[in-house]
Amino acid sequence: MRRVGWRGLSAAVIVLACAPLTGGCGIQNSDVIEAGGPATVEAFFNPDVDMLLFFRSPDGGLTPVMRETRASAGFGSEYIEPGAPTRDPSGPAGPVPTEKVVLELLSGPGEADRAVGLTTAIPAVREGATVKVEVARDGGVTARLPVAVKALKPMALRQLTCTIAYNEAAEGRVVVTLRGDDGAVTSGRCDLAPGAAD
C-alpha cells in the first residue's frame, strides 16, 4: 500500500474543502474552450504615405513596423514616430523611395519601437552612407548597401530582404539581391507571409 505524506494529504484536504465553495458561488464547470492562435490586427500599408520596416521582436522573430511619412521642410520626406503630436496632411508626393526606407531601417528602431522591445541585428552604419536600389526587367531587386553583407547574421539579412521586398512589391514576393561594400552578394525572398509576423 502506498503511503501518503502529510503534505500530500493536507493539499488533498484543502482541494476537497474548497471544491464546494466554487459551486456555491454560482461558478459552473465547463470544458476547455479552444480560442485559436493569438489575435491579429490587419493594417493596410499605403506606399504613398507609409514605410514598412522589419525589426527583431522580443521573442527573436521578425516584426513589421509601419511608419507614416510626411513632407519635410527640406528634400524628401521624414518618418513620423508613432504617437507624434502633429501630422502633416500634405504628406509626400508619391511612394517613399526604397533607398530612403532602407536608410531608415539602417538607423535602427525608433524610441517607440524600443519601448516595446524591438531591436535590430543590422550593425550601425557610418553617417552619410548611401543605398542604391535597382529593379531589373524580370522584377528582381538589387540593393547596394553600406554594410559588409558577408558578416551579416541571418536575422539582419531577413530584415533587409523583407524591408526591400515589401517596399518594392505589395505582396513582398520579389527576389532581393543584396550587394555589400565588402563585395559579397546574397539573394533571397522574404520568408514572411503577407500580413504576418514571425
N, CA and C of each residue as an Amber inpcrd file, in Angstrom:
protein
   594
   0.8410000  -1.1840000   0.0000000   0.0000000   0.0000000   0.0000000
   0.8800000   1.2390000   0.0000000   0.5440000   2.2210000  -0.8130000
   1.3290000   3.4360000  -0.9280000   0.9740000   4.3870000   0.2000000
   1.9800000   4.9350000   0.8590000   1.7440000   5.8630000   1.9600000
   1.7190000   7.2790000   1.4230000   0.8450000   8.0880000   1.9550000
   0.7320000   9.4860000   1.5600000   1.2940000  10.3250000   2.6880000
   2.2450000  11.1760000   2.3820000   2.8420000  12.0420000   3.3940000
   1.8520000  13.1050000   3.8320000   2.1550000  13.7820000   4.9290000
   1.2190000  14.7770000   5.4580000   1.0490000  15.9550000   4.5180000
   2.0720000  16.2740000   3.7740000   1.9460000  17.4150000   2.8430000
   0.9690000  17.0800000   1.7160000   1.0980000  15.8750000   1.1630000
   0.1900000  15.4680000   0.1000000  -1.2350000  15.3570000   0.6030000
  -1.3950000  14.8510000   1.8290000  -2.7110000  14.6950000   2.4230000
  -3.3460000  16.0470000   2.6890000  -2.5750000  16.9820000   3.2600000
  -3.1440000  18.3000000   3.5580000  -3.5270000  19.0280000   2.2800000
  -2.7510000  18.8540000   1.2030000  -3.1030000  19.5010000  -0.0670000
  -4.4080000  18.9300000  -0.5940000  -4.5880000  17.6030000  -0.4770000
  -5.8220000  16.9760000  -0.9410000  -7.0200000  17.4600000  -0.1320000
  -6.8230000  17.6060000   1.1820000  -7.9070000  18.0860000   2.0480000
  -8.2900000  19.5150000   1.6820000  -7.3050000  20.3580000   1.4130000
  -7.5800000  21.7570000   1.0410000  -8.3780000  21.8090000  -0.2540000
  -7.9680000  21.0160000  -1.2440000  -8.6830000  20.9970000  -2.5320000
 -10.1130000  20.5360000  -2.3270000 -10.3140000  19.4630000  -1.5630000
 -11.6660000  18.9540000  -1.3360000 -12.5020000  19.9350000  -0.5310000
 -11.8710000  20.6180000   0.4160000 -12.6080000  21.5820000   1.2370000
 -13.0330000  22.7830000   0.4270000 -12.2280000  23.1710000  -0.5590000
 -12.5380000  24.3550000  -1.3640000 -13.5050000  24.0560000  -2.4930000
 -13.6130000  22.7970000  -2.9030000 -14.4670000  22.4480000  -4.0370000
 -15.9080000  22.8980000  -3.8590000 -16.5360000  22.6810000  -2.6820000
 -17.9250000  23.1170000  -2.5380000 -18.0630000  24.6370000  -2.6090000
 -17.0090000  25.3590000  -2.2560000 -17.0910000  26.8200000  -2.2690000
 -17.2990000  27.3750000  -3.6790000 -16.6300000  26.7800000  -4.6530000
 -16.7880000  27.2740000  -6.0270000 -18.1800000  26.9900000  -6.5470000
 -18.7400000  25.8740000  -6.1790000 -20.0990000  25.5470000  -6.6050000
 -21.1070000  26.4650000  -5.9610000 -20.8580000  26.8720000  -4.7350000
 -21.7820000  27.7300000  -4.0170000 -21.8030000  29.1530000  -4.5300000
 -20.8350000  29.5210000  -5.3030000 -20.7630000  30.8990000  -5.8220000
 -21.4100000  31.0220000  -7.1870000 -21.9860000  29.9710000  -7.6790000
 -22.6340000  30.0270000  -8.9810000 -21.6780000  29.7830000 -10.1400000
 -20.4530000  29.3690000  -9.8630000 -19.4940000  29.0870000 -10.9260000
 -19.7270000  27.6630000 -11.3850000 -19.9910000  27.4990000 -12.6520000
 -20.2720000  26.1710000 -13.1770000 -19.0450000  25.6240000 -13.8800000
 -18.9110000  24.2990000 -13.8450000 -17.8100000  23.6590000 -14.5450000
 -18.0210000  23.7730000 -16.0440000 -16.9200000  23.8620000 -16.7740000
 -17.0170000  23.8930000 -18.2330000 -15.7920000  23.2130000 -18.8090000
 -15.9040000  22.8070000 -20.0620000 -14.7730000  22.2090000 -20.7520000
 -13.8240000  23.3090000 -21.1970000 -12.6120000  22.9070000 -21.5740000
 -11.6420000  23.8640000 -22.1100000 -12.1410000  24.3240000 -23.4710000
 -12.0900000  25.6110000 -23.6930000 -12.5300000  26.1740000 -24.9680000
 -11.3070000  26.5890000 -25.7640000 -11.1670000  26.0410000 -26.9560000
 -10.0460000  26.3990000 -27.8260000 -10.3040000  27.7690000 -28.4310000
  -9.3580000  28.6820000 -28.2460000  -9.5350000  30.0470000 -28.7510000
  -8.6990000  30.3210000 -29.9830000  -7.9360000  29.3590000 -30.4480000
  -7.1200000  29.5680000 -31.6330000  -5.8190000  30.2700000 -31.2950000
  -5.1580000  30.8020000 -32.3190000  -3.8710000  31.4740000 -32.1350000
  -4.0530000  32.8700000 -31.5990000  -2.9510000  33.6020000 -31.4990000
  -3.0300000  34.9620000 -30.9830000  -3.8250000  35.8570000 -31.9160000
  -4.4400000  36.8670000 -31.3500000  -5.2200000  37.8040000 -32.1510000
  -4.3050000  38.5550000 -33.1080000  -4.8160000  38.8800000 -34.2700000
  -4.0420000  39.6570000 -35.2300000  -4.8080000  40.9190000 -35.5730000
  -4.0610000  41.9400000 -35.9180000  -4.6630000  43.1990000 -36.3310000
  -4.2130000  43.4470000 -37.7570000  -5.1430000  43.6320000 -38.6320000
  -4.7900000  43.8580000 -40.0220000  -4.5710000  45.3490000 -40.2450000
  -3.4060000  45.6820000 -40.7500000  -3.0870000  47.0730000 -41.0610000
  -2.9310000  47.1820000 -42.5690000  -3.3280000  48.2910000 -43.1110000
  -3.2500000  48.4770000 -44.5450000  -2.0790000  49.3840000 -44.8600000
  -1.0960000  48.8410000 -45.5540000   0.1140000  49.5490000 -45.9270000
  -0.1460000  50.3550000 -47.1860000   0.0230000  51.6570000 -47.1010000
  -0.1490000  52.5490000 -48.2380000   1.2190000  53.1080000 -48.5940000
   1.8460000  52.6250000 -49.6770000   3.2050000  53.0600000 -50.0110000
   3.3270000  54.5530000 -50.3240000   2.1940000  55.2310000 -50.5580000
   2.2620000  56.6740000 -50.8020000   2.5140000  57.4630000 -49.5280000
   2.1650000  56.9110000 -48.3860000   2.3460000  57.6530000 -47.1300000
   3.0240000  56.8320000 -46.0380000   3.3410000  55.5580000 -46.3030000
   3.9010000  54.6970000 -45.2740000   5.2280000  54.0790000 -45.6920000
   6.0330000  53.7730000 -44.6810000   7.2360000  52.9620000 -44.8460000
   7.0000000  51.6910000 -44.0500000   7.4750000  50.5720000 -44.5540000
   7.3430000  49.3090000 -43.8450000   8.7460000  48.8020000 -43.5450000
   9.0740000  48.7480000 -42.2530000  10.3960000  48.3020000 -41.7990000
  10.2250000  47.0100000 -41.0200000  11.2570000  46.1970000 -41.0110000
  11.1980000  44.9370000 -40.2710000  12.2850000  44.9190000 -39.2010000
  11.8610000  44.7120000 -37.9380000  12.7760000  44.6520000 -36.8130000
  12.6430000  43.3170000 -36.0940000  13.5990000  43.0550000 -35.2140000
  13.5840000  41.8220000 -34.4250000  12.6880000  42.0400000 -33.2110000
  11.7340000  41.1250000 -33.0070000  10.8040000  41.2160000 -31.8770000
  11.4640000  40.6350000 -30.6280000  10.8910000  40.8970000 -29.4460000
  11.4750000  40.3820000 -28.2040000  11.6240000  38.8640000 -28.1730000
  10.7610000  38.1380000 -28.9060000  10.8550000  36.6750000 -28.9130000
  11.8240000  36.1550000 -29.9750000  12.5330000  37.0720000 -30.6590000
  13.5190000  36.6660000 -31.6490000  12.9700000  36.5300000 -33.0570000
  11.6870000  36.8200000 -33.2500000  11.0870000  36.7460000 -34.5740000
  11.2690000  38.0390000 -35.3510000  10.6310000  38.1230000 -36.4840000
  10.6960000  39.2920000 -37.3550000   9.3350000  39.9760000 -37.3450000
   9.3150000  41.2790000 -37.0750000   8.0650000  42.0170000 -36.9400000
   8.0440000  43.2290000 -37.8610000   6.9640000  43.4030000 -38.6430000
   6.8530000  44.6050000 -39.4790000   6.4340000  45.8100000 -38.6460000
   6.9980000  46.9520000 -38.9700000   6.6540000  48.2120000 -38.3070000
   6.3110000  49.2100000 -39.4080000   5.1110000  49.7800000 -39.3170000
   4.6780000  50.7420000 -40.3230000   4.8940000  52.1510000 -39.7770000
   5.4980000  53.0060000 -40.5870000   5.7060000  54.3880000 -40.1990000
   5.1220000  55.2970000 -41.2590000   4.3170000  56.2350000 -40.8110000
   3.7500000  57.2240000 -41.7220000   4.8250000  58.2520000 -42.0220000
   4.8110000  58.7690000 -43.2290000   5.7820000  59.7950000 -43.6080000
   5.0570000  61.0980000 -43.8880000   5.8090000  62.1560000 -43.8820000
   5.2480000  63.4600000 -44.2290000   6.3130000  64.2540000 -44.9570000
   5.8850000  65.2600000 -45.6960000   6.8440000  66.1070000 -46.3920000
   7.6430000  66.8770000 -45.3560000   8.9390000  66.9890000 -45.5740000
   9.7650000  67.7600000 -44.6520000  10.0470000  69.1200000 -45.2530000
  10.5960000  69.9960000 -44.4420000  10.8940000  71.3450000 -44.9160000
  11.9420000  71.3050000 -46.0210000  12.8370000  70.3250000 -45.9610000
  13.8900000  70.2210000 -46.9620000  13.5280000  69.2220000 -48.0390000
  14.5260000  68.4460000 -48.4380000  14.3470000  67.4720000 -49.5140000
  13.6790000  66.2010000 -49.0050000  12.7920000  65.6390000 -49.7830000
  12.2220000  64.3240000 -49.4880000  11.1820000  64.3240000 -48.3920000
  11.1830000  63.2620000 -47.6090000  10.1880000  63.1040000 -46.5580000
  10.8710000  62.6260000 -45.2970000  10.1550000  62.6360000 -44.2050000
  10.6770000  62.1290000 -42.9480000   9.6090000  61.2520000 -42.3210000
  10.0470000  60.3070000 -41.4940000   9.0470000  59.4300000 -40.8910000
   8.4650000  60.0990000 -39.6520000   7.2590000  59.6800000 -39.2980000
   6.5880000  60.1770000 -38.1070000   6.6420000  59.0730000 -37.0690000
   7.2470000  59.3660000 -35.9630000   7.3110000  58.4030000 -34.8620000
   5.8840000  58.1610000 -34.3750000   5.4920000  56.8930000 -34.1360000
   4.1420000  56.6350000 -33.6220000   3.8670000  57.4710000 -32.3690000
   2.6960000  58.0780000 -32.3270000   2.3120000  58.9000000 -31.1900000
   2.7600000  60.3430000 -31.3000000   3.3710000  60.7120000 -32.4300000
   3.8170000  62.0990000 -32.5990000   2.6040000  63.0260000 -32.5800000
   2.7190000  64.2130000 -31.9770000   1.5560000  65.0950000 -31.8130000
   1.0340000  65.7230000 -33.1020000   1.9000000  65.9410000 -34.0810000
   1.4240000  66.5970000 -35.3050000   1.6760000  65.7230000 -36.5210000
   0.7470000  65.7540000 -37.4400000   0.8860000  65.0140000 -38.6960000
   0.5410000  65.9600000 -39.8390000   1.4400000  66.0600000 -40.7700000
   1.2700000  66.9570000 -41.9000000   0.3780000  66.2980000 -42.9470000
  -0.8310000  66.8380000 -43.1920000  -1.7450000  66.1910000 -44.1390000
  -1.2480000  66.2250000 -45.5800000  -0.2950000  67.1000000 -45.8870000
   0.1760000  67.1670000 -47.2740000   0.9410000  65.9090000 -47.6520000
   1.7210000  65.3540000 -46.7190000   2.4380000  64.1050000 -46.9400000
   3.3500000  64.1570000 -48.1420000   4.0900000  63.0840000 -48.3810000
   4.9630000  63.0410000 -49.5480000   4.1560000  62.8670000 -50.8300000
   4.7020000  63.3140000 -51.9280000   4.0070000  63.2020000 -53.2150000
   4.4100000  61.9120000 -53.8950000   3.8400000  60.8140000 -53.4860000
   4.1410000  59.5240000 -54.1010000   4.8930000  58.6190000 -53.1440000
   5.1620000  57.3850000 -53.5850000   5.8210000  56.4070000 -52.7220000
   7.1890000  56.8880000 -52.2400000   7.5080000  56.5310000 -51.0080000
   8.8190000  56.8490000 -50.4600000   9.8310000  55.9620000 -51.1790000
  10.9120000  56.5350000 -51.6970000  11.9090000  55.6980000 -52.3780000
  12.4480000  54.6060000 -51.4510000  12.6390000  53.4240000 -51.9960000
  13.1180000  52.2990000 -51.1910000  14.4760000  52.6130000 -50.5740000
  15.3070000  53.3890000 -51.2540000  16.6010000  53.7830000 -50.6900000
  16.4170000  54.4760000 -49.3430000  15.4340000  55.3770000 -49.3040000
  15.1630000  56.1310000 -48.0660000  14.6290000  55.1990000 -46.9690000
  13.8090000  54.2430000 -47.3600000  13.2560000  53.2780000 -46.4070000
  14.3860000  52.4210000 -45.8160000  15.3080000  51.9750000 -46.6750000
  16.4190000  51.1520000 -46.2010000  17.3220000  51.9640000 -45.2720000
  17.5760000  53.2170000 -45.5980000  18.3780000  54.0680000 -44.7100000
  17.6900000  54.2240000 -43.3540000  16.3720000  54.3090000 -43.3720000
  15.6200000  54.3960000 -42.1130000  15.7920000  53.1050000 -41.3160000
  15.7420000  51.9580000 -41.9840000  15.9650000  50.6770000 -41.3170000
  17.3730000  50.6260000 -40.7320000  18.3600000  51.0900000 -41.4980000
  19.7490000  51.0570000 -41.0450000  19.9860000  51.9580000 -39.8410000
  19.1300000  52.9690000 -39.6560000  19.2900000  53.8540000 -38.4990000
  18.7570000  53.2080000 -37.2150000  18.1140000  52.0570000 -37.3430000
  17.6790000  51.2990000 -36.1670000  16.2800000  51.6460000 -35.7100000
  15.8040000  50.9330000 -34.6840000  14.4540000  51.1770000 -34.1700000
  14.3480000  52.5530000 -33.5250000  13.1800000  53.1590000 -33.6660000
  12.9180000  54.4510000 -33.0420000  12.5840000  54.2780000 -31.5730000
  12.3260000  55.3790000 -30.9200000  12.0330000  55.3580000 -29.4800000
  10.8120000  54.4950000 -29.1640000   9.7480000  54.6610000 -29.9470000
   8.5270000  53.8710000 -29.7080000   8.7760000  52.3860000 -29.9750000
   9.6090000  52.0790000 -30.9700000   9.9390000  50.6780000 -31.2690000
  10.7060000  50.0520000 -30.1120000  11.6960000  50.7650000 -29.6030000
  12.4980000  50.2500000 -28.4900000  11.6560000  50.0770000 -27.2320000
  10.6670000  50.9470000 -27.0620000   9.8070000  50.8730000 -25.8740000
   9.0260000  49.5660000 -25.8200000   8.7480000  48.9640000 -26.9810000
   8.0300000  47.6830000 -27.0000000   8.9790000  46.5040000 -27.2200000
  10.2770000  46.7580000 -27.0950000  11.2540000  45.6770000 -27.1450000
  11.7960000  45.3210000 -28.5130000  11.5370000  46.1530000 -29.5340000
  12.0610000  45.8480000 -30.8630000  13.5310000  46.2480000 -30.9550000
  14.3090000  45.4110000 -31.6310000  15.7410000  45.6590000 -31.8040000
  16.1160000  45.3720000 -33.2470000  17.4000000  45.5120000 -33.5590000
  17.8660000  45.2100000 -34.9070000  19.1200000  44.3560000 -34.8390000
  19.3060000  43.5170000 -35.8390000  20.5140000  42.7000000 -35.9390000
  21.4970000  43.3240000 -36.9190000  21.1130000  44.4400000 -37.5220000
  21.9560000  45.1080000 -38.5130000  22.9420000  46.0190000 -37.7820000
  24.2330000  45.8940000 -38.0720000  25.2030000  46.7610000 -37.4010000
  25.0360000  48.2240000 -37.8290000  25.4920000  49.1290000 -36.9570000
  25.4050000  50.5660000 -37.2560000  26.2280000  50.8920000 -38.5000000
  25.7500000  51.8510000 -39.2750000  26.4720000  52.2810000 -40.4800000
  27.0160000  53.6920000 -40.2600000  28.0010000  54.0390000 -41.0520000
  28.6110000  55.3550000 -40.9170000  27.6330000  56.4430000 -41.3570000
  27.7780000  57.6090000 -40.7850000  26.9200000  58.7340000 -41.1330000
  27.1780000  59.1400000 -42.5840000  26.1240000  59.4880000 -43.2750000
  26.2390000  59.8840000 -44.6780000  26.2830000  58.7170000 -45.6510000
  26.0600000  57.5010000 -45.1490000  26.0660000  56.3160000 -46.0060000
  24.9290000  56.4010000 -47.0140000  25.1120000  55.7570000 -48.1490000
  24.0750000  55.7700000 -49.1930000  23.6600000  54.3400000 -49.5460000
  22.4750000  54.2520000 -50.1070000  21.9140000  52.9780000 -50.5660000
  21.4290000  53.1960000 -51.9880000  21.6460000  52.2100000 -52.8480000
  21.1550000  52.2880000 -54.2300000  20.3260000  51.0490000 -54.5010000
  19.0850000  51.2560000 -54.9560000  18.1850000  50.1360000 -55.2460000
  17.8040000  50.1840000 -56.7210000  17.9550000  49.0540000 -57.3830000
  17.6190000  48.9560000 -58.8130000  16.6640000  47.7950000 -59.0380000
  15.7090000  48.0050000 -59.9390000  14.7520000  46.9570000 -60.2870000
  15.0850000  46.4570000 -61.6840000  15.2680000  45.1460000 -61.8290000
  15.5910000  44.5360000 -63.1200000  14.3250000  44.3200000 -63.9450000
  14.4980000  44.0090000 -65.2000000  13.3470000  43.7620000 -66.0870000
  12.5020000  42.5820000 -65.6300000  13.1570000  41.6020000 -65.0150000
  12.4140000  40.4260000 -64.5450000  11.7140000  40.6750000 -63.2050000
  11.8320000  41.8940000 -62.6770000  11.1720000  42.2330000 -61.4220000
  12.0350000  42.0630000 -60.1920000  13.1980000  41.4460000 -60.3570000
  14.1140000  41.2830000 -59.2190000  14.6590000  42.6320000 -58.7790000
  15.0420000  42.7210000 -57.5240000  15.5280000  43.9800000 -56.9540000
  16.9440000  43.7780000 -56.4220000  17.8290000  44.7070000 -56.7630000
  19.1960000  44.6740000 -56.2450000  19.4360000  45.9110000 -55.4070000
  19.9710000  45.7190000 -54.2010000  20.2740000  46.8370000 -53.3110000
  21.7620000  46.8420000 -53.0000000  22.3930000  47.9870000 -53.2480000
  23.8080000  48.1720000 -52.8960000  23.8330000  48.8550000 -51.5340000
  24.4400000  48.1670000 -50.5720000  24.3610000  48.5890000 -49.1730000
  25.7130000  49.0010000 -48.5950000  25.7090000  49.9140000 -47.6150000
  26.9480000  50.3480000 -46.9680000  27.3410000  49.4600000 -45.7850000
  27.1250000  48.1630000 -45.9280000  27.4720000  47.2040000 -44.8800000
  28.1850000  46.0130000 -45.5100000  28.9290000  45.2780000 -44.6990000
  29.5890000  44.0560000 -45.1560000  28.5660000  42.9280000 -45.1100000
  28.0350000  42.5600000 -46.2510000  26.9710000  41.5530000 -46.3390000
  27.4380000  40.1920000 -45.8260000  28.6950000  39.8510000 -46.1030000
  29.2100000  38.5400000 -45.7090000  29.1640000  38.3510000 -44.1900000
  29.3090000  39.4370000 -43.4350000  29.3470000  39.3500000 -41.9770000
  27.9600000  39.4270000 -41.3290000  26.9160000  39.6610000 -42.1240000
  25.5780000  39.8230000 -41.5500000  25.0100000  38.5060000 -41.0310000
  24.3280000  38.5920000 -39.8970000  23.6420000  37.4390000 -39.3230000
  22.3740000  37.1730000 -40.1340000  21.8400000  35.9440000 -40.0690000
  20.6120000  35.6240000 -40.8120000  19.4540000  36.5840000 -40.5040000
  19.2880000  37.0120000 -39.2550000  18.2090000  37.9440000 -38.9160000
  18.3920000  39.2810000 -39.6240000  19.6290000  39.7700000 -39.6990000
  19.8990000  41.0340000 -40.3920000  19.5590000  40.9110000 -41.8800000
  19.9130000  39.7790000 -42.4840000  19.5860000  39.5410000 -43.8990000
  18.0710000  39.5170000 -44.1000000  17.3500000  38.8850000 -43.1620000
  15.8870000  38.8330000 -43.2620000  15.2890000  40.2300000 -43.1260000
  15.8080000  41.0380000 -42.1840000  15.3060000  42.4040000 -42.0100000
  15.4480000  43.1960000 -43.3080000  16.6270000  43.1330000 -43.8960000
  16.8850000  43.8850000 -45.1300000  16.0400000  43.3530000 -46.2890000
  16.0390000  42.0370000 -46.4580000  15.3030000  41.4370000 -47.5800000
  13.8180000  41.7500000 -47.4980000  13.2060000  41.5890000 -46.3330000
  11.7680000  41.8310000 -46.2090000  11.4300000  43.3190000 -46.3390000
  12.2530000  44.1840000 -45.7680000  12.0020000  45.6230000 -45.8960000
  12.0350000  46.0330000 -47.3610000  13.0260000  45.5800000 -48.0910000
  13.1440000  45.9290000 -49.5130000  12.0010000  45.2990000 -50.3110000
  11.7330000  44.0130000 -50.0840000  10.6990000  43.3040000 -50.8400000
   9.3320000  43.9560000 -50.6900000   8.9300000  44.2830000 -49.4530000
   7.5960000  44.8430000 -49.2340000   7.4780000  46.2970000 -49.6680000
   8.5860000  47.0150000 -49.7580000   8.5160000  48.3860000 -50.2480000
   8.6040000  48.4580000 -51.7660000   8.9950000  47.3520000 -52.3920000
   9.0490000  47.3010000 -53.8600000   7.8320000  46.6020000 -54.4580000
   7.2180000  45.6970000 -53.7170000   6.0640000  44.9470000 -54.2280000
   5.0580000  44.7630000 -53.1050000   3.7800000  45.0060000 -53.4000000
   2.7290000  44.9680000 -52.3830000   2.7030000  43.6680000 -51.5960000
   2.9400000  42.5480000 -52.2410000   2.8980000  41.2540000 -51.5660000
   4.2670000  40.7990000 -51.0850000   5.2990000  41.5890000 -51.3580000
   6.6470000  41.2380000 -50.9170000   7.2400000  40.0330000 -51.6140000
   6.7070000  39.6850000 -52.7720000   7.1330000  38.4680000 -53.4740000
   8.0920000  38.7740000 -54.6170000   9.2360000  39.3170000 -54.2710000
  10.2700000  39.5620000 -55.2750000  11.5860000  38.9820000 -54.7680000
  12.4670000  38.6530000 -55.7000000  13.8000000  38.1970000 -55.3240000
  14.6380000  39.4380000 -55.0490000  15.2580000  39.4680000 -53.8850000
  16.0810000  40.6110000 -53.4830000  17.5400000  40.1760000 -53.4420000
  18.3860000  40.9290000 -54.1370000  19.8240000  40.6920000 -54.1250000
  20.4850000  41.8130000 -53.3330000  21.2720000  41.4370000 -52.3450000
  21.9820000  42.4080000 -51.5190000  23.4570000  42.3960000 -51.8960000
  23.9860000  43.5710000 -52.2420000  25.4130000  43.7050000 -52.5510000
  26.0420000  44.5800000 -51.4840000  27.0130000  44.0320000 -50.7750000
  27.6350000  44.7680000 -49.6950000  28.8660000  45.5250000 -50.1220000
  29.3460000  46.4000000 -49.2380000  30.5530000  47.1510000 -49.5620000
  31.8030000  46.2820000 -49.4400000  31.6280000  45.0170000 -49.0380000
  32.7270000  44.0570000 -48.9950000  32.7800000  43.2150000 -50.2670000
  31.9090000  43.5380000 -51.2280000  31.8760000  42.8030000 -52.4860000
  31.0240000  41.5490000 -52.4430000  30.5430000  41.1700000 -51.2590000
  29.7270000  39.9590000 -51.1280000  28.3220000  40.1980000 -51.6660000
  27.7240000  39.1230000 -52.1740000  26.3790000  39.1850000 -52.7420000
  25.5640000  38.0190000 -52.1970000  24.3190000  38.3070000 -51.8470000
  23.3930000  37.2460000 -51.4310000  22.0150000  37.5700000 -51.9820000
  21.2730000  36.5430000 -52.3460000  19.9270000  36.7360000 -52.8810000
  18.9360000  35.8720000 -52.1320000  17.6920000  36.3410000 -52.0970000
  16.6440000  35.5600000 -51.4690000  15.3230000  36.2680000 -51.5310000
  14.3110000  35.6090000 -50.9740000  12.9600000  36.1710000 -50.8820000
  12.6090000  36.3680000 -49.4170000  11.6780000  37.2620000 -49.1700000
  11.1630000  37.4370000 -47.8110000  10.3660000  36.1780000 -47.4710000
  10.6710000  35.5720000 -46.3410000  10.0090000  34.3250000 -45.9710000
   8.7980000  34.5210000 -45.0700000   8.2770000  35.7420000 -45.0050000
   7.0570000  36.0040000 -44.2310000   5.8630000  36.0370000 -45.1550000
   4.7540000  35.4680000 -44.6950000   3.5190000  35.5660000 -45.4610000
   2.9800000  36.9720000 -45.3320000   2.2910000  37.5040000 -46.3580000
   1.7370000  38.8510000 -46.2700000   0.8710000  39.0180000 -45.0270000
   1.1010000  40.1250000 -44.3080000   0.2970000  40.4360000 -43.1330000
   0.6490000  39.6350000 -41.8940000   1.7210000  38.8450000 -41.9460000
   2.0520000  38.0030000 -40.7970000   3.3180000  38.4740000 -40.1300000
   3.3880000  38.2570000 -38.8440000   4.6200000  38.4930000 -38.0920000
   5.1770000  37.1350000 -37.7380000   6.4740000  37.0490000 -37.6330000
   7.1560000  35.7830000 -37.3900000   7.3410000  35.5870000 -35.9030000
